[in-house]
């Protein structure tokens, strides 16, 4: 996904939405989130959380478009990743909803 490109039909994309997408993509890249193979929705990976120290130790490429969305501010990126990953469950929300659906 190219986070800097505006959406089709719009002239400008909200910078906060771009940052949220970039944080989600970064969290998927480093393994904090996974994408559902059926729905493409993110959910938490079954790994222990990485600390900021571990992330700063070499997982951040300054040329990564996800980092550039934050103008290279890795502290803001890490805070956004923590905020975004906290909102997802252990399973894809659509898969979970399908499992709970009752059939007649």
Biopython code that builds the backbone (N, CA, C, O; Angstrom):
import numpy as np
from Bio.PDB.StructureBuilder import StructureBuilder

atoms = [
    (1, "UNK", "N", (0.839, -1.175, 0.000)),
    (1, "UNK", "CA", (0.000, 0.000, 0.000)),
    (1, "UNK", "C", (0.880, 1.231, 0.000)),
    (1, "UNK", "O", (1.867, 1.289, 0.733)),
    (2, "UNK", "N", (0.544, 2.196, -0.795)),
    (2, "UNK", "CA", (1.280, 3.448, -0.800)),
    (2, "UNK", "C", (0.499, 4.444, 0.028)),
    (2, "UNK", "O", (-0.578, 4.888, -0.369)),
    (3, "UNK", "N", (1.048, 4.795, 1.181)),
    (3, "UNK", "CA", (0.324, 5.618, 2.135)),
    (3, "UNK", "C", (0.297, 7.086, 1.775)),
    (3, "UNK", "O", (-0.533, 7.821, 2.311)),
    (4, "UNK", "N", (1.154, 7.541, 0.905)),
    (4, "UNK", "CA", (1.243, 8.960, 0.588)),
    (4, "UNK", "C", (0.285, 9.334, -0.548)),
    (4, "UNK", "O", (-0.094, 10.498, -0.671)),
    (5, "UNK", "N", (-0.103, 8.379, -1.365)),
    (5, "UNK", "CA", (-0.966, 8.648, -2.492)),
    (5, "UNK", "C", (-2.386, 8.911, -2.015)),
    (5, "UNK", "O", (-2.914, 8.133, -1.220)),
    (6, "UNK", "N", (-3.027, 9.999, -2.484)),
    (6, "UNK", "CA", (-4.401, 10.274, -2.072)),
    (6, "UNK", "C", (-5.368, 9.225, -2.614)),
    (6, "UNK", "O", (-5.083, 8.556, -3.607)),
    (7, "UNK", "N", (-6.491, 9.095, -1.960)),
    (7, "UNK", "CA", (-7.511, 8.158, -2.385)),
    (7, "UNK", "C", (-8.111, 8.609, -3.707)),
    (7, "UNK", "O", (-8.102, 9.796, -4.032)),
    (8, "UNK", "N", (-8.633, 7.649, -4.469)),
    (8, "UNK", "CA", (-9.243, 7.955, -5.759)),
    (8, "UNK", "C", (-10.421, 8.892, -5.538)),
    (8, "UNK", "O", (-11.251, 8.659, -4.660)),
    (9, "UNK", "N", (-10.490, 9.946, -6.334)),
    (9, "UNK", "CA", (-11.603, 10.872, -6.250)),
    (9, "UNK", "C", (-11.424, 11.960, -5.208)),
    (9, "UNK", "O", (-12.280, 12.836, -5.080)),
    (10, "UNK", "N", (-10.342, 11.923, -4.471)),
    (10, "UNK", "CA", (-10.125, 12.968, -3.476)),
    (10, "UNK", "C", (-8.843, 13.704, -3.823)),
    (10, "UNK", "O", (-7.902, 13.126, -4.366)),
    (11, "UNK", "N", (-8.824, 14.965, -3.506)),
    (11, "UNK", "CA", (-7.646, 15.759, -3.801)),
    (11, "UNK", "C", (-6.631, 15.688, -2.682)),
    (11, "UNK", "O", (-5.426, 15.756, -2.924)),
    (12, "UNK", "N", (-7.112, 15.553, -1.458)),
    (12, "UNK", "CA", (-6.222, 15.483, -0.306)),
    (12, "UNK", "C", (-6.675, 14.351, 0.589)),
    (12, "UNK", "O", (-7.865, 14.054, 0.691)),
    (13, "UNK", "N", (-5.720, 13.731, 1.229)),
    (13, "UNK", "CA", (-6.027, 12.673, 2.177)),
    (13, "UNK", "C", (-5.723, 13.203, 3.573)),
    (13, "UNK", "O", (-4.720, 13.887, 3.775)),
    (14, "UNK", "N", (-6.573, 12.892, 4.520)),
    (14, "UNK", "CA", (-6.392, 13.341, 5.891)),
    (14, "UNK", "C", (-5.073, 12.784, 6.433)),
    (14, "UNK", "O", (-4.878, 11.569, 6.417)),
    (15, "UNK", "N", (-4.161, 13.641, 6.912)),
    (15, "UNK", "CA", (-2.860, 13.160, 7.390)),
    (15, "UNK", "C", (-2.969, 12.207, 8.575)),
    (15, "UNK", "O", (-2.107, 11.345, 8.747)),
    (16, "UNK", "N", (-4.004, 12.341, 9.391)),
    (16, "UNK", "CA", (-4.170, 11.427, 10.528)),
    (16, "UNK", "C", (-4.535, 10.023, 10.052)),
    (16, "UNK", "O", (-4.090, 9.033, 10.633)),
    (17, "UNK", "N", (-5.339, 9.937, 9.004)),
    (17, "UNK", "CA", (-5.691, 8.630, 8.445)),
    (17, "UNK", "C", (-4.468, 7.993, 7.803)),
    (17, "UNK", "O", (-4.244, 6.790, 7.940)),
    (18, "UNK", "N", (-3.676, 8.802, 7.099)),
    (18, "UNK", "CA", (-2.436, 8.297, 6.495)),
    (18, "UNK", "C", (-1.527, 7.754, 7.579)),
    (18, "UNK", "O", (-0.931, 6.690, 7.408)),
    (19, "UNK", "N", (-1.407, 8.463, 8.695)),
    (19, "UNK", "CA", (-0.551, 8.007, 9.793)),
    (19, "UNK", "C", (-1.087, 6.718, 10.409)),
    (19, "UNK", "O", (-0.308, 5.841, 10.782)),
    (20, "UNK", "N", (-2.403, 6.595, 10.519)),
    (20, "UNK", "CA", (-2.977, 5.366, 11.064)),
    (20, "UNK", "C", (-2.671, 4.191, 10.148)),
    (20, "UNK", "O", (-2.278, 3.122, 10.615)),
    (21, "UNK", "N", (-2.852, 4.386, 8.836)),
    (21, "UNK", "CA", (-2.531, 3.321, 7.878)),
    (21, "UNK", "C", (-1.055, 2.964, 7.943)),
    (21, "UNK", "O", (-0.694, 1.788, 7.903)),
    (22, "UNK", "N", (-0.205, 3.974, 8.042)),
    (22, "UNK", "CA", (1.239, 3.730, 8.110)),
    (22, "UNK", "C", (1.588, 2.948, 9.374)),
    (22, "UNK", "O", (2.411, 2.034, 9.331)),
    (23, "UNK", "N", (0.966, 3.303, 10.496)),
    (23, "UNK", "CA", (1.222, 2.587, 11.760)),
    (23, "UNK", "C", (0.763, 1.139, 11.656)),
    (23, "UNK", "O", (1.453, 0.237, 12.131)),
    (24, "UNK", "N", (-0.398, 0.905, 11.039)),
    (24, "UNK", "CA", (-0.882, -0.470, 10.851)),
    (24, "UNK", "C", (0.069, -1.257, 9.958)),
    (24, "UNK", "O", (0.424, -2.393, 10.273)),
    (25, "UNK", "N", (0.479, -0.658, 8.852)),
    (25, "UNK", "CA", (1.412, -1.336, 7.944)),
    (25, "UNK", "C", (2.732, -1.654, 8.635)),
    (25, "UNK", "O", (3.287, -2.738, 8.458)),
    (26, "UNK", "N", (3.230, -0.707, 9.421)),
    (26, "UNK", "CA", (4.483, -0.923, 10.140)),
    (26, "UNK", "C", (4.309, -2.047, 11.158)),
    (26, "UNK", "O", (5.187, -2.898, 11.295)),
    (27, "UNK", "N", (3.184, -2.056, 11.871)),
    (27, "UNK", "CA", (2.924, -3.113, 12.865)),
    (27, "UNK", "C", (2.841, -4.480, 12.187)),
    (27, "UNK", "O", (3.282, -5.479, 12.754)),
    (28, "UNK", "N", (2.284, -4.531, 10.989)),
    (28, "UNK", "CA", (2.238, -5.795, 10.240)),
    (28, "UNK", "C", (3.641, -6.196, 9.806)),
    (28, "UNK", "O", (4.012, -7.366, 9.892)),
    (29, "UNK", "N", (4.421, -5.222, 9.339)),
    (29, "UNK", "CA", (5.784, -5.493, 8.876)),
    (29, "UNK", "C", (6.657, -6.068, 9.986)),
    (29, "UNK", "O", (7.435, -6.992, 9.747)),
    (30, "UNK", "N", (6.533, -5.528, 11.199)),
    (30, "UNK", "CA", (7.395, -6.001, 12.290)),
    (30, "UNK", "C", (6.786, -7.164, 13.062)),
    (30, "UNK", "O", (7.405, -7.670, 13.998)),
    (31, "UNK", "N", (5.589, -7.596, 12.691)),
    (31, "UNK", "CA", (5.016, -8.791, 13.290)),
    (31, "UNK", "C", (4.111, -8.581, 14.489)),
    (31, "UNK", "O", (3.740, -9.558, 15.139)),
    (32, "UNK", "N", (3.742, -7.357, 14.808)),
    (32, "UNK", "CA", (2.813, -7.126, 15.910)),
    (32, "UNK", "C", (1.377, -7.413, 15.492)),
    (32, "UNK", "O", (0.556, -7.827, 16.311)),
    (33, "UNK", "N", (1.079, -7.193, 14.224)),
    (33, "UNK", "CA", (-0.237, -7.494, 13.670)),
    (33, "UNK", "C", (-0.064, -8.447, 12.495)),
    (33, "UNK", "O", (1.000, -8.513, 11.879)),
    (34, "UNK", "N", (-1.128, -9.182, 12.197)),
    (34, "UNK", "CA", (-1.182, -10.030, 11.011)),
    (34, "UNK", "C", (-2.423, -9.649, 10.222)),
    (34, "UNK", "O", (-3.344, -9.039, 10.766)),
    (35, "UNK", "N", (-2.452, -10.001, 8.950)),
    (35, "UNK", "CA", (-3.632, -9.766, 8.125)),
    (35, "UNK", "C", (-4.369, -11.080, 7.918)),
    (35, "UNK", "O", (-3.760, -12.110, 7.628)),
    (36, "UNK", "N", (-5.691, -11.029, 8.070)),
    (36, "UNK", "CA", (-6.518, -12.206, 7.829)),
    (36, "UNK", "C", (-6.397, -12.593, 6.352)),
    (36, "UNK", "O", (-6.567, -11.741, 5.480)),
    (37, "UNK", "N", (-6.106, -13.859, 6.059)),
    (37, "UNK", "CA", (-5.963, -14.274, 4.656)),
    (37, "UNK", "C", (-7.284, -14.254, 3.892)),
    (37, "UNK", "O", (-7.284, -14.256, 2.661)),
    (38, "UNK", "N", (-8.409, -14.235, 4.608)),
    (38, "UNK", "CA", (-9.717, -14.242, 3.964)),
    (38, "UNK", "C", (-10.295, -12.846, 3.780)),
    (38, "UNK", "O", (-10.901, -12.552, 2.749)),
    (39, "UNK", "N", (-10.108, -11.975, 4.788)),
    (39, "UNK", "CA", (-10.741, -10.655, 4.772)),
    (39, "UNK", "C", (-9.762, -9.491, 4.651)),
    (39, "UNK", "O", (-10.174, -8.370, 4.352)),
    (40, "UNK", "N", (-8.479, -9.737, 4.876)),
    (40, "UNK", "CA", (-7.488, -8.669, 4.811)),
    (40, "UNK", "C", (-7.497, -7.746, 6.016)),
    (40, "UNK", "O", (-6.810, -6.724, 6.020)),
    (41, "UNK", "N", (-8.268, -8.093, 7.040)),
    (41, "UNK", "CA", (-8.366, -7.270, 8.239)),
    (41, "UNK", "C", (-7.215, -7.595, 9.197)),
    (41, "UNK", "O", (-6.862, -8.763, 9.362)),
    (42, "UNK", "N", (-6.628, -6.573, 9.830)),
    (42, "UNK", "CA", (-5.555, -6.838, 10.789)),
    (42, "UNK", "C", (-6.088, -7.420, 12.098)),
    (42, "UNK", "O", (-7.221, -7.158, 12.502)),
    (43, "UNK", "N", (-5.236, -8.218, 12.747)),
    (43, "UNK", "CA", (-5.500, -8.707, 14.096)),
    (43, "UNK", "C", (-4.157, -8.935, 14.768)),
    (43, "UNK", "O", (-3.124, -9.006, 14.103)),
    (44, "UNK", "N", (-4.178, -9.048, 16.102)),
    (44, "UNK", "CA", (-2.926, -9.187, 16.847)),
    (44, "UNK", "C", (-2.248, -10.510, 16.541)),
    (44, "UNK", "O", (-2.899, -11.552, 16.464)),
    (45, "UNK", "N", (-0.948, -10.459, 16.367)),
    (45, "UNK", "CA", (-0.155, -11.673, 16.182)),
    (45, "UNK", "C", (0.046, -12.319, 17.548)),
    (45, "UNK", "O", (-0.040, -11.644, 18.573)),
    (46, "UNK", "N", (0.307, -13.588, 17.566)),
    (46, "UNK", "CA", (0.503, -14.303, 18.825)),
    (46, "UNK", "C", (1.969, -14.264, 19.241)),
    (46, "UNK", "O", (2.581, -15.297, 19.514)),
    (47, "UNK", "N", (2.517, -13.060, 19.283)),
    (47, "UNK", "CA", (3.898, -12.864, 19.707)),
    (47, "UNK", "C", (3.907, -11.872, 20.849)),
    (47, "UNK", "O", (2.983, -11.074, 21.004)),
    (48, "UNK", "N", (4.947, -11.931, 21.636)),
    (48, "UNK", "CA", (5.102, -10.935, 22.688)),
    (48, "UNK", "C", (5.386, -9.583, 22.061)),
    (48, "UNK", "O", (6.024, -9.498, 21.011)),
    (49, "UNK", "N", (4.920, -8.546, 22.695)),
    (49, "UNK", "CA", (5.138, -7.196, 22.179)),
    (49, "UNK", "C", (6.623, -6.871, 22.152)),
    (49, "UNK", "O", (7.384, -7.247, 23.043)),
    (50, "UNK", "N", (7.006, -6.165, 21.106)),
    (50, "UNK", "CA", (8.384, -5.702, 20.995)),
    (50, "UNK", "C", (8.511, -4.379, 21.732)),
    (50, "UNK", "O", (7.598, -3.553, 21.702)),
    (51, "UNK", "N", (9.619, -4.184, 22.380)),
    (51, "UNK", "CA", (9.831, -2.931, 23.092)),
    (51, "UNK", "C", (10.369, -1.876, 22.148)),
    (51, "UNK", "O", (10.833, -2.192, 21.053)),
    (52, "UNK", "N", (10.308, -0.626, 22.570)),
    (52, "UNK", "CA", (10.854, 0.453, 21.762)),
    (52, "UNK", "C", (12.342, 0.254, 21.535)),
    (52, "UNK", "O", (12.858, 0.581, 20.466)),
    (53, "UNK", "N", (13.041, -0.287, 22.545)),
    (53, "UNK", "CA", (14.475, -0.523, 22.400)),
    (53, "UNK", "C", (14.752, -1.517, 21.285)),
    (53, "UNK", "O", (15.652, -1.316, 20.469)),
    (54, "UNK", "N", (13.973, -2.589, 21.255)),
    (54, "UNK", "CA", (14.157, -3.597, 20.217)),
    (54, "UNK", "C", (13.837, -3.021, 18.843)),
    (54, "UNK", "O", (14.523, -3.319, 17.865)),
    (55, "UNK", "N", (12.798, -2.201, 18.770)),
    (55, "UNK", "CA", (12.447, -1.585, 17.499)),
    (55, "UNK", "C", (13.544, -0.634, 17.038)),
    (55, "UNK", "O", (13.907, -0.604, 15.862)),
    (56, "UNK", "N", (14.062, 0.137, 17.978)),
    (56, "UNK", "CA", (15.096, 1.112, 17.640)),
    (56, "UNK", "C", (16.414, 0.442, 17.298)),
    (56, "UNK", "O", (17.286, 1.068, 16.694)),
    (57, "UNK", "N", (16.575, -0.822, 17.673)),
    (57, "UNK", "CA", (17.837, -1.522, 17.454)),
    (57, "UNK", "C", (18.082, -1.885, 15.991)),
    (57, "UNK", "O", (19.146, -2.410, 15.665)),
    (58, "UNK", "N", (17.141, -1.622, 15.120)),
    (58, "UNK", "CA", (17.445, -1.910, 13.732)),
    (58, "UNK", "C", (16.270, -2.251, 12.859)),
    (58, "UNK", "O", (16.463, -2.532, 11.676)),
    (59, "UNK", "N", (15.064, -2.242, 13.378)),
    (59, "UNK", "CA", (13.923, -2.590, 12.556)),
    (59, "UNK", "C", (13.324, -1.393, 11.816)),
    (59, "UNK", "O", (12.385, -1.553, 11.037)),
    (60, "UNK", "N", (13.859, -0.209, 12.055)),
    (60, "UNK", "CA", (13.281, 0.985, 11.450)),
    (60, "UNK", "C", (14.185, 1.479, 10.317)),
    (60, "UNK", "O", (15.337, 1.854, 10.534)),
    (61, "UNK", "N", (13.634, 1.469, 9.120)),
    (61, "UNK", "CA", (14.341, 1.980, 7.953)),
    (61, "UNK", "C", (13.847, 3.408, 7.710)),
    (61, "UNK", "O", (12.657, 3.603, 7.462)),
    (62, "UNK", "N", (14.720, 4.401, 7.774)),
    (62, "UNK", "CA", (14.272, 5.788, 7.595)),
    (62, "UNK", "C", (13.685, 6.073, 6.212)),
    (62, "UNK", "O", (12.981, 7.069, 6.041)),
    (63, "UNK", "N", (13.959, 5.221, 5.225)),
    (63, "UNK", "CA", (13.408, 5.406, 3.886)),
    (63, "UNK", "C", (12.068, 4.698, 3.689)),
    (63, "UNK", "O", (11.439, 4.831, 2.640)),
    (64, "UNK", "N", (11.640, 3.955, 4.692)),
    (64, "UNK", "CA", (10.356, 3.256, 4.642)),
    (64, "UNK", "C", (9.238, 4.292, 4.525)),
    (64, "UNK", "O", (9.218, 5.251, 5.297)),
    (65, "UNK", "N", (8.307, 4.126, 3.581)),
    (65, "UNK", "CA", (7.203, 5.089, 3.435)),
    (65, "UNK", "C", (6.381, 5.235, 4.711)),
    (65, "UNK", "O", (5.823, 6.301, 4.968)),
    (66, "UNK", "N", (6.302, 4.175, 5.512)),
    (66, "UNK", "CA", (5.559, 4.255, 6.768)),
    (66, "UNK", "C", (6.250, 5.189, 7.750)),
    (66, "UNK", "O", (5.578, 5.881, 8.514)),
    (67, "UNK", "N", (7.557, 5.221, 7.745)),
    (67, "UNK", "CA", (8.319, 6.124, 8.616)),
    (67, "UNK", "C", (8.234, 7.547, 8.068)),
    (67, "UNK", "O", (8.115, 8.506, 8.829)),
    (68, "UNK", "N", (8.293, 7.674, 6.758)),
    (68, "UNK", "CA", (8.216, 9.008, 6.145)),
    (68, "UNK", "C", (6.865, 9.665, 6.387)),
    (68, "UNK", "O", (6.780, 10.892, 6.421)),
    (69, "UNK", "N", (5.801, 8.872, 6.557)),
    (69, "UNK", "CA", (4.486, 9.446, 6.857)),
    (69, "UNK", "C", (4.518, 10.220, 8.173)),
    (69, "UNK", "O", (3.703, 11.116, 8.393)),
    (70, "UNK", "N", (5.468, 9.867, 9.052)),
    (70, "UNK", "CA", (5.642, 10.549, 10.337)),
    (70, "UNK", "C", (6.820, 11.519, 10.289)),
    (70, "UNK", "O", (7.314, 11.951, 11.331)),
    (71, "UNK", "N", (7.267, 11.860, 9.090)),
    (71, "UNK", "CA", (8.409, 12.766, 8.890)),
    (71, "UNK", "C", (9.646, 12.292, 9.647)),
    (71, "UNK", "O", (10.419, 13.103, 10.156)),
    (72, "UNK", "N", (9.828, 10.980, 9.717)),
    (72, "UNK", "CA", (10.998, 10.413, 10.375)),
    (72, "UNK", "C", (10.932, 10.389, 11.885)),
    (72, "UNK", "O", (11.879, 9.933, 12.524)),
    (73, "UNK", "N", (9.857, 10.860, 12.478)),
    (73, "UNK", "CA", (9.713, 10.897, 13.936)),
    (73, "UNK", "C", (9.325, 9.505, 14.438)),
    (73, "UNK", "O", (8.147, 9.146, 14.451)),
    (74, "UNK", "N", (10.330, 8.724, 14.851)),
    (74, "UNK", "CA", (10.065, 7.356, 15.276)),
    (74, "UNK", "C", (9.294, 7.298, 16.598)),
    (74, "UNK", "O", (8.546, 6.347, 16.828)),
    (75, "UNK", "N", (9.461, 8.288, 17.461)),
    (75, "UNK", "CA", (8.682, 8.299, 18.712)),
    (75, "UNK", "C", (7.190, 8.394, 18.406)),
    (75, "UNK", "O", (6.380, 7.701, 19.020)),
    (76, "UNK", "N", (6.832, 9.255, 17.455)),
    (76, "UNK", "CA", (5.423, 9.391, 17.065)),
    (76, "UNK", "C", (4.938, 8.113, 16.391)),
    (76, "UNK", "O", (3.806, 7.683, 16.612)),
    (77, "UNK", "N", (5.790, 7.506, 15.570)),
    (77, "UNK", "CA", (5.437, 6.246, 14.917)),
    (77, "UNK", "C", (5.187, 5.152, 15.945)),
    (77, "UNK", "O", (4.180, 4.448, 15.861)),
    (78, "UNK", "N", (6.092, 4.995, 16.918)),
    (78, "UNK", "CA", (5.937, 3.949, 17.935)),
    (78, "UNK", "C", (4.681, 4.170, 18.761)),
    (78, "UNK", "O", (3.980, 3.214, 19.090)),
    (79, "UNK", "N", (4.387, 5.429, 19.101)),
    (79, "UNK", "CA", (3.172, 5.733, 19.868)),
    (79, "UNK", "C", (1.936, 5.370, 19.047)),
    (79, "UNK", "O", (0.969, 4.833, 19.586)),
    (80, "UNK", "N", (1.965, 5.661, 17.750)),
    (80, "UNK", "CA", (0.839, 5.330, 16.884)),
    (80, "UNK", "C", (0.685, 3.814, 16.751)),
    (80, "UNK", "O", (-0.437, 3.307, 16.734)),
    (81, "UNK", "N", (1.797, 3.090, 16.656)),
    (81, "UNK", "CA", (1.748, 1.631, 16.571)),
    (81, "UNK", "C", (1.137, 1.055, 17.845)),
    (81, "UNK", "O", (0.296, 0.160, 17.770)),
    (82, "UNK", "N", (1.540, 1.547, 18.998)),
    (82, "UNK", "CA", (0.971, 1.071, 20.263)),
    (82, "UNK", "C", (-0.529, 1.345, 20.325)),
    (82, "UNK", "O", (-1.305, 0.492, 20.754)),
    (83, "UNK", "N", (-0.929, 2.534, 19.898)),
    (83, "UNK", "CA", (-2.338, 2.921, 19.924)),
    (83, "UNK", "C", (-3.147, 2.046, 18.963)),
    (83, "UNK", "O", (-4.224, 1.566, 19.316)),
    (84, "UNK", "N", (-2.632, 1.843, 17.761)),
    (84, "UNK", "CA", (-3.356, 1.089, 16.747)),
    (84, "UNK", "C", (-3.463, -0.378, 17.121)),
    (84, "UNK", "O", (-4.536, -0.969, 16.999)),
    (85, "UNK", "N", (-2.372, -0.975, 17.575)),
    (85, "UNK", "CA", (-2.403, -2.407, 17.886)),
    (85, "UNK", "C", (-3.293, -2.701, 19.090)),
    (85, "UNK", "O", (-3.828, -3.804, 19.202)),
    (86, "UNK", "N", (-3.459, -1.743, 19.983)),
    (86, "UNK", "CA", (-4.315, -1.954, 21.152)),
    (86, "UNK", "C", (-5.778, -2.109, 20.798)),
    (86, "UNK", "O", (-6.553, -2.632, 21.599)),
    (87, "UNK", "N", (-6.172, -1.665, 19.616)),
    (87, "UNK", "CA", (-7.569, -1.720, 19.218)),
    (87, "UNK", "C", (-7.986, -3.007, 18.523)),
    (87, "UNK", "O", (-9.157, -3.169, 18.178)),
    (88, "UNK", "N", (-7.054, -3.919, 18.313)),
    (88, "UNK", "CA", (-7.384, -5.148, 17.602)),
    (88, "UNK", "C", (-7.412, -6.338, 18.544)),
    (88, "UNK", "O", (-6.708, -6.371, 19.553)),
    (89, "UNK", "N", (-8.243, -7.319, 18.193)),
    (89, "UNK", "CA", (-8.351, -8.537, 18.980)),
    (89, "UNK", "C", (-7.378, -9.599, 18.510)),
    (89, "UNK", "O", (-6.547, -9.367, 17.632)),
    (90, "UNK", "N", (-7.502, -10.765, 19.113)),
    (90, "UNK", "CA", (-6.622, -11.890, 18.798)),
    (90, "UNK", "C", (-7.008, -12.596, 17.498)),
    (90, "UNK", "O", (-6.246, -13.411, 16.979)),
    (91, "UNK", "N", (-8.201, -12.277, 16.974)),
    (91, "UNK", "CA", (-8.670, -12.866, 15.717)),
    (91, "UNK", "C", (-9.256, -11.788, 14.842)),
    (91, "UNK", "O", (-9.600, -10.710, 15.328)),
    (92, "UNK", "N", (-9.372, -12.058, 13.569)),
    (92, "UNK", "CA", (-10.022, -11.150, 12.628)),
    (92, "UNK", "C", (-11.460, -10.912, 13.088)),
    (92, "UNK", "O", (-12.181, -11.862, 13.393)),
    (93, "UNK", "N", (-11.869, -9.665, 13.137)),
    (93, "UNK", "CA", (-13.218, -9.320, 13.603)),
    (93, "UNK", "C", (-14.296, -9.938, 12.708)),
    (93, "UNK", "O", (-15.346, -10.348, 13.203)),
    (94, "UNK", "N", (-14.049, -10.009, 11.404)),
    (94, "UNK", "CA", (-15.043, -10.578, 10.492)),
    (94, "UNK", "C", (-15.147, -12.090, 10.646)),
    (94, "UNK", "O", (-16.241, -12.645, 10.542)),
    (95, "UNK", "N", (-14.025, -12.765, 10.893)),
    (95, "UNK", "CA", (-14.056, -14.212, 11.138)),
    (95, "UNK", "C", (-14.788, -14.506, 12.446)),
    (95, "UNK", "O", (-15.580, -15.445, 12.522)),
    (96, "UNK", "N", (-14.522, -13.707, 13.462)),
    (96, "UNK", "CA", (-15.176, -13.883, 14.756)),
    (96, "UNK", "C", (-16.679, -13.670, 14.625)),
    (96, "UNK", "O", (-17.464, -14.429, 15.193)),
    (97, "UNK", "N", (-17.085, -12.648, 13.884)),
    (97, "UNK", "CA", (-18.507, -12.372, 13.680)),
    (97, "UNK", "C", (-19.175, -13.518, 12.934)),
    (97, "UNK", "O", (-20.313, -13.873, 13.242)),
    (98, "UNK", "N", (-18.488, -14.099, 11.963)),
    (98, "UNK", "CA", (-19.030, -15.232, 11.219)),
    (98, "UNK", "C", (-19.198, -16.463, 12.084)),
    (98, "UNK", "O", (-20.150, -17.222, 11.904)),
    (99, "UNK", "N", (-18.288, -16.670, 13.019)),
    (99, "UNK", "CA", (-18.382, -17.811, 13.931)),
    (99, "UNK", "C", (-19.564, -17.665, 14.884)),
    (99, "UNK", "O", (-20.141, -18.659, 15.324)),
    (100, "UNK", "N", (-19.921, -16.421, 15.202)),
    (100, "UNK", "CA", (-21.000, -16.186, 16.159)),
    (100, "UNK", "C", (-22.362, -16.099, 15.490)),
    (100, "UNK", "O", (-23.378, -16.024, 16.181)),
    (101, "UNK", "N", (-22.408, -16.106, 14.164)),
    (101, "UNK", "CA", (-23.663, -16.006, 13.439)),
    (101, "UNK", "C", (-24.471, -17.268, 13.609)),
    (101, "UNK", "O", (-23.952, -18.378, 13.494)),
    (102, "UNK", "N", (-25.757, -17.085, 13.886)),
    (102, "UNK", "CA", (-26.639, -18.236, 14.058)),
    (102, "UNK", "C", (-27.370, -18.526, 12.747)),
    (102, "UNK", "O", (-27.818, -17.610, 12.058)),
    (103, "UNK", "N", (-27.479, -19.780, 12.420)),
    (103, "UNK", "CA", (-28.166, -20.189, 11.207)),
    (103, "UNK", "C", (-29.483, -20.844, 11.577)),
    (103, "UNK", "O", (-29.578, -21.548, 12.582)),
    (104, "UNK", "N", (-30.500, -20.607, 10.754)),
    (104, "UNK", "CA", (-31.823, -21.216, 10.999)),
    (104, "UNK", "C", (-31.906, -22.582, 10.415)),
    (104, "UNK", "O", (-32.941, -23.239, 10.525)),
]
sb = StructureBuilder()
sb.init_structure("model")
sb.init_model(0)
sb.init_chain("A")
sb.init_seg("    ")
for serial, (resi, resn, name, xyz) in enumerate(atoms, 1):
    if name == "N":
        sb.init_residue(resn, " ", resi, " ")
    sb.init_atom(name, np.array(xyz, "f"), 0.0, 1.0, " ", f" {name:<3s}", serial, name[0])
structure = sb.get_structure()
